[in-house]
Amino acid sequence: MSENTTGSIQSVSKESRRFTPSDEFRAGAEVKSRAEYEALWKRSIDDPNGFWLEQAKALPWRTAPTKALEWREPHAKWFEDGELNASECCLDRWKGTANWQKAALVWEGEPFDAQGQPEIVTLTYAQLHDRVVRLAAKLRRNGIEKGDRVAIYMGMVPEVVVAMLACARIGAPHTVVFGGFASDALRDRIIDCGAKALVTQDMSYRRGNEVKLWEAAKAAVEQCPTIATVIVHARRPDHAAMDDAAFQKRFSLGEEDYDETASPTMMKGKRLVRFTSKGDGKFAAGEGDAVALPAEHSLFVLYTSGSTGKPKGVLHTTGGYILGAHLTCRYVFDLKPSDLFFCTADVGWVTGHSYIAYGPLATGATCIMFEGAPNFPEPDRLWDIIERHRVSILYTAPTAIRAFIRTGEEWPQKHDMSSLRLLGTVGEPINPEAWLWYHRVIGGGRCPIVDTWWQTETGSIAITTLPGAVDAKPGSAGLPFFGIHPKVVDQEGNEVAANAGGKLILAGPSPSMLRTIWGDDERFKTAYWSDVPHVYTTGDGARKDEDGYFWVVGRIDDVLNVAGHRIGTAEIESALVSHPSVAEAAAVGRPDDLKGQALVVFVTLKSGIEPTDALRKQLLDHVSKEIGKFARPDGLRFAGALPKTRSGKIMRRLLKDLASGVESKGDTSTLEDLNVLAALRGASE
Ligand code: PRX
């Protein structure tokens, strides 16, 4: 994508190959032709009430809704008089069906035994239900009630899904904080949503190392007055084997405050509870029961980066969200109870919420989860998992695919992946070369690929190609899902001509879209419903081709997409400026073959402070400590001054060109001091 000085977007991709669904795939798919897809889509836009009430029958409502949408721009309510429970949609509904004794989750841990075999845990729907009921009862016992927020800070273990569903069961909105976030980031999110409890774990494994979740959790909750209860899952085998007293001593919130004579579970005024969902958690009949909740009851808050200030707590509610997650599983992934679905995302991001936890379980499929990294102990961890478990659908990110291309075809070729029947990608635009490699090497040339465009805010897939109905074009996300009405518009909101670049907007609300930003409805309005009047602004740039396909080119606001992770430049800058040596900082992205975008920061030091390599490392470490290692900049340049307009605005466009090593073609006439730019050209990273 390139941005010229008038702000219009020029799209240059001219990919023209198409891949048509095979007759075999088409035969088993929910939607079998483009005409059928178009008729359904048109109905979803022209008659949203009729369409969505009909689709909503797919869920096990306690009270069926009689109306679909109530729209008071920009606030939508969906299925308002309906009642349901998301955990029932995922679990209880399968009682008495063949799914009940079938695996819901298959999990592989990271440590490998002498034979190179990982630990594997399989939970049937019945077993997962049992664990969720026990934890729900435990949450209730500890005073957590409907409406209370619960933060979840865990690694990729089955217990994280148990925790999410247990919260949903009692109507306590959860906020899952990605385990890669640092303590301060966890603290800020807990404080923002006023969580009453934190569910965490001692540690998890990644690339043979221990991720010290408890250390970070402990440091965070000590600064969080709203947290009354901390529930800890023991992951490390020797911790799991501890008796309760030893466990409580080990995980006390402050050794010095540990008082043997007081209630052994009270530490620093916070209750420490062991996460024992396995069998010994005693509870009274009914204590773990699901409650019927209004469709608009808050299901979760998930923090995501915006273009300004602190992360936004995206709020999703029960009925619309679960319907979106379920329907997209069925229509987009062609998901059936016989499928083994492998979404490689972390549950701390929206992809993990919708396509590990809620969507596949509400569809009765089996989900694979793994702890660790795709390239450890060898670059074939995923292919090994696919072969061992006979995975049928794989959903991963372009950045991962590009990394696999680099390590070579020999790794996937060692494995029999003939069980795969469909592939998906998400998180960033996929370059056609990577798409073709994925199709040929991983899909054996026989699996359709669904490129899925969506966002934390849309809750579920919004643009894609239904795999049995329409052709895929490598590099294009495809056509709108039901109820989604995207357009490419100019600054005034006028639709631009076919193939012209512009802003990607959604013309109206859809069931799984965010309802607001937690605690900041004004920001919800300004961030999404004000840039172009009366439509939802996605923040992405795109073009629509003559065939109606959308080609998303990337963000047009100050949000970067680094290895599929959404990072706000403002967050990085404020982390840097919080360091005592830093006067000013600017973060920009530059194209990167592997990560899509790499993060480069320009830093001006306070006067009298010398720019040294040691300080550079210290500043990079500082960002890791404040936000998390995944946000560590790829390059840092010291700058005597930053290029600014006469009104004092940092000209990021120029910095972006500098970081990318390209000559700035744009207008520099508004630049206050041309010497600044000349000085920066010489700086190293
Ligand atoms: O820029 C788009 C990009 O990721 C952004 C959303 O990021 P996040 O909320 O973290 O959710 C990621 C997973 C849904 C979008 O605004 N993006 C996501 N999927 C695609 C994409 N860009 C192009 N093609 C996609 N398939």
Boltz pocket constraint, residues with backbone or C-beta under 6 A from the ligand:
constraints:
  - pocket:
      binder: B
      contacts: [[A, 304], [A, 350], [A, 351], [A, 425], [A, 426], [A, 427], [A, 428], [A, 429], [A, 430], [A, 451], [A, 452], [A, 453], [A, 454], [A, 455], [A, 456], [A, 457], [A, 463], [A, 477], [A, 538], [A, 539], [A, 540], [A, 552], [A, 553], [A, 554], [A, 555], [A, 561], [A, 564], [A, 565], [A, 566]]
      max_distance: 6.0
